[in-house]
Amino acid sequence: MDTDKTPLSAEDLWSCITFFRPTRPVLVTTRNRDGTVHVAPFAWCAPISAMPPMVSLALLTTPRRQHSLVNIEREKQFVVNLPGHDLSADLVRASYRYPAGVYKRGILGFEYSPSQRLDVLSIKRCRAFLECRLNASYLTGDHTLLVADVVAASYAPERYQEGFIPDVEAYPPCLHLGQISSPEGQIHSFMVDGQVEALDAPFNLPCPMPGPGASAKTAAPPDVGGERNQWKANAAVFATGFACPDGPCSNGGQGDLFVVDWAVGTVRRVTPEGEVTDFADTGGMPAGACLGADGHLAVCGTGRKAVLDVSPEGAVTVTADGHQGNPFLGPNGCAFDAKGNFYFSDADGFHPVDPSGRVYLLRPDGTTEIFAEGLAFPTKLCISADGQCLYLAETFASRIHRFTLDERGHARSQEIFADLCGGIGPVGLTLDVEGNLYAAHFGKGVVAVLDPAGSLLAELPTGGLLPTNLAFWNGSLYVTELEAGCVMCLDVDRCGGKGPVADSVWDLK
Ligand SMILES: Cc1cc2nc3c(=O)[nH]c(=O)nc-3n(C[C@H](O)[C@H](O)[C@H](O)COP(=O)(O)O)c2cc1C
């Protein structure tokens, strides 16, 4: 019987790629800038030559460069791990993007083993492993087509019958049919034993932490149309070409903007015209930065597990790498106070829901003290202009802490300033001159604006679901965005009045 043919309209033509479903996604392992393993699933992977054996892999390049692409172009090597259906749930979770400082290895259930010829780990329990060295790459539309030589391969013999025919009855293959988004995450469909199986994969990590303190305020959704919600913001792409942008900061809200790229390892300089150039190579994976009064950048290097100093000429040195003989876990976010005290969070990116995170206080004389501890993945922080309060995002607990500070810069008191609803949680924080706090709400695609009492004033859309950090610069709010790998400019308008202005030079992080 003939099948009907319904043509795709010209604007829907891009959907033709979905006709390749079911796909057979692979898990690609690569080596991060700091030597750790990185993993992500990709369906567009195919053999392209038998003798010699070669494969191709197509990775998204525009609007953002995949973290795996950055790793492969730098290291020239990767492993194609062919999973069975049993690894589907972790495969989906490996496709999610997490804030800078989170290593997927720590939150996925995979186990790893060494490869034969490469410095890249393979994933145990897969049915076959192809060790690949990059041979060539081509830009193809919005993807980069990587062409690689297979330099070694291995397989799990129990998963194959004679002639390398997969034993699909004992070990069903991973066959992906597609996905739809839900408010909490994504629902992926797989085909197994001739049936469709739906797999609900929430975005957030289950956080076991009970909330310390009873005064938590829940930042309920704003009263749209009500008097409170008189904020508007136009989001426009300002600078592009990043993989994992974070830590925007400038000198007093003027001059150039500095942005770190976690996957690449660099600090990049953005001019007011939006031109992006490399400024410094940190040699690791920088998660946050702020500018000191001397014009030097302080950079939180999660990969090097150190706080770094970057001179105005771009020279990188280690400022501190541990406390009382113990190495840091992974410095993540930072701020100076007016006296030159430097506060930074230290979080274990391999165990982001463990309450092992701390905030340290590094004095101008080089001594380091513990400022706060017992936190589950503390990320970014900011200090009010009067030096009275320090705000801290505890990202996976989806809340913001407020500490009041004494003259020595120690915490006089601690309270939960706000719990945020939806998405994953707050990451970057900054303050305006009225004491309103702006939080980049990762996973919700908004900047949450909270008044000094912690009540939600507005949620300003950022143009992408994954805002990571923010800073006032040249009179506007600039937001680093992980979904599109860009810096967005938010023109904020309060009921026709003037937009907010930054709190102080010390908070323009
Ligand atoms: C089943 C499946 C197949 C995918 N195939 C591709 C692909 O072929 N190319 C691609 O660029 N992204 C693909 N993705 C999306 C990436 O996995 C996703 O963007 C991920 O965040 C990239 O990770 P990385 O930035 O850590 O490298 C796929 C995702 C899923 C769930």
The ligand as a Tripos MOL2 file, in Angstrom:
@<TRIPOS>MOLECULE
LIG
   31    33     1     0     0
SMALL
NO_CHARGES

@<TRIPOS>ATOM
      1 C1         19.6070   11.5240   22.9150 C.3       1 LIG1
      2 C2         20.3780   12.7860   22.7130 C.ar      1 LIG1
      3 C3         21.1040   12.9770   21.5470 C.ar      1 LIG1
      4 C4         21.8250   14.1650   21.3480 C.ar      1 LIG1
      5 N1         22.5590   14.3070   20.2000 N.ar      1 LIG1
      6 C5         23.3040   15.4280   20.0010 C.ar      1 LIG1
      7 C6         24.1420   15.5680   18.8500 C.ar      1 LIG1
      8 O1         24.2400   14.6860   18.0030 O.2       1 LIG1
      9 N2         24.8860   16.7020   18.7260 N.ar      1 LIG1
     10 C7         24.8480   17.6990   19.6600 C.ar      1 LIG1
     11 O2         25.5510   18.7060   19.5090 O.2       1 LIG1
     12 N3         24.0500   17.5910   20.7730 N.ar      1 LIG1
     13 C8         23.3100   16.4840   20.9730 C.ar      1 LIG1
     14 N4         22.5470   16.3370   22.0960 N.ar      1 LIG1
     15 C9         22.5370   17.4390   23.0950 C.3       1 LIG1
     16 C10        23.7660   17.3920   23.9990 C.3       1 LIG1
     17 O3         23.8580   16.1660   24.6800 O.3       1 LIG1
     18 C11        23.6560   18.5250   25.0400 C.3       1 LIG1
     19 O4         23.6110   19.7630   24.3690 O.3       1 LIG1
     20 C12        24.7680   18.5230   26.0650 C.3       1 LIG1
     21 O5         24.5200   19.5260   27.0300 O.3       1 LIG1
     22 C13        26.1160   18.7720   25.4830 C.3       1 LIG1
     23 O6         27.0120   18.5780   26.5300 O.3       1 LIG1
     24 P1         28.3900   19.3420   26.7100 P.3       1 LIG1
     25 O7         28.1230   20.8080   26.4340 O.co2     1 LIG1
     26 O8         28.7070   19.0450   28.1220 O.co2     1 LIG1
     27 O9         29.3390   18.7650   25.7300 O.co2     1 LIG1
     28 C14        21.8150   15.1670   22.3260 C.ar      1 LIG1
     29 C15        21.0830   14.9710   23.5110 C.ar      1 LIG1
     30 C16        20.3770   13.7890   23.6960 C.ar      1 LIG1
     31 C17        19.6030   13.5950   24.9730 C.3       1 LIG1
@<TRIPOS>BOND
     1     1     2 1
     2     2     3 ar
     3     2    30 ar
     4     3     4 ar
     5     4     5 ar
     6     4    28 ar
     7     5     6 ar
     8     6     7 ar
     9     6    13 1
    10     7     8 2
    11     7     9 ar
    12     9    10 ar
    13    10    11 2
    14    10    12 ar
    15    12    13 ar
    16    13    14 ar
    17    14    15 1
    18    14    28 ar
    19    15    16 1
    20    16    17 1
    21    16    18 1
    22    18    19 1
    23    18    20 1
    24    20    21 1
    25    20    22 1
    26    22    23 1
    27    23    24 1
    28    24    25 2
    29    24    26 1
    30    24    27 1
    31    28    29 ar
    32    29    30 ar
    33    30    31 1
@<TRIPOS>SUBSTRUCTURE
     1 LIG1         1 GROUP 0 **** ****
